[in-house]
Amino acid sequence: MSFPLQQKLNDISSLTSKMLRKNFGRGPESCSAFANDRFLVFYIRGFMSPLESTLLEHGNSDNIEISRDIVMKTVLNQLKGILELEFEQDIESFYHDWNYPQNTGMITIQFEGAITELDYPNQGANVDLKLIIEEIERISILVQKRPEKTEAYFISPKIFLVKRDGILVRIEKALIAKGFEQTLLVTKDELEKSYLHRDGRFEEIFRNPVADIFVDWDFNEDRSITCFVLK
């Protein structure tokens, strides 16, 4: 990775930490940024307020999920203009997800065009992206249906993304139309992650322990991003 890009990622990580602190009242212990092709991924550690910790202890993770989603919309709106100016590309979509027990999180931003040359072309060579796609599609079928399109991306030696298009079934679309988007989001998050962790053969495919699996959806575009963080 070139030094100017690394410096830019460091600066953007620092700015994102400040924005999280401003909107949530506290910032993360660490926020690391990774970029490749059209994607910018932030991996966040140590980002739980005392109130959220209390809610989690009492089994109210759904409430944390909903409140974070509302505040994150503000954070991402504030970041949008800065990132588009910095990378000279329009943003296509934002995703974010959190692992509350491990106190980690991810923010993934997809730009309309490439923001960097393809980095680490050989580092991901020992991971077969086709196998990741097949495994994600197998689990998608167990939970809902086969996506219309699935693509896998190498971001860094420790971070891989999978993008699925066309995943919503008719009843889910009807629930969204009725205004049950938040309930559906929380339910899908819980259900799909349980299958990914329990039934997925990802450690075998990556030949590495998986530290985190994050999933988020863009219901308007009928699209989902899954982010794998390896140990």
Number of C-alpha atoms within 10 A of each C-alpha: 13 9 8 9 14 14 11 14 19 16 12 20 21 15 15 23 19 16 20 19 15 12 13 17 10 16 21 20 12 15 23 17 21 19 25 19 17 20 22 20 25 21 20 22 19 15 22 19 14 9 10 19 17 13 15 17 11 9 10 13 17 17 14 17 18 15 11 16 15 10 13 20 14 13 18 19 11 13 15 16 12 13 18 14 10 12 15 13 16 16 18 11 16 20 22 23 22 23 15 17 10 12 14 22 21 26 22 24 22 20 21 13 15 16 21 16 13 14 17 14 12 9 12 19 11 10 18 12 20 13 15 23 18 13 18 25 19 16 18 18 13 13 14 14 15 19 20 12 13 21 16 20 19 23 24 20 16 17 20 22 23 19 19 22 18 16 21 20 11 9 9 18 16 13 14 17 10 9 10 13 16 15 14 16 20 16 12 18 17 13 12 17 17 12 14 20 13 9 13 17 14 18 12 11 17 20 11 13 13 17 13 19 20 23 24 22 24 14 17 8 11 15 20 20 25 22 26 21 18 18 10
